[in-house]
Amino acid sequence: MREYLFLGLAILSEITGTAALKLSDGFTRPLPSVVVVVGYLGAFYLLSLTLESLPIGLVYATWSAVGIVGAALLGVVVFDEGIDAAAVIGMTLIVAGVAVLNLLSDAYSPAH
């Protein structure tokens, strides 16, 4: 269960770094630029801890999918960016694919 905590924290760290990247204004603003570096370093460190006990395909698929949705929601809520039906459908398909991997795939079961 600890590995899923690390994965969740890695995702939050990556989304934080991505938000700071937007705020860094091309790395011309020091504080957001530092948050970018710390966020991504933290994300990759936590991801490496997750990979000690979970398969890389499962971890990367989950990290990517939740990161995509999280960043898109952050864009809508914080940065007043738009999202259309096609984007919602696409992200839904990504999340559905990851759910299939996590819940139904024998390739990523603990026995493998």
Summary of the structure (lengths in Angstrom):
residues: 112
radius of gyration: 15.4
end to end distance: 17.1
largest distance: 48.7
contacts: 309
relative contact order: 0.13
helix: 78%
strand: 0%
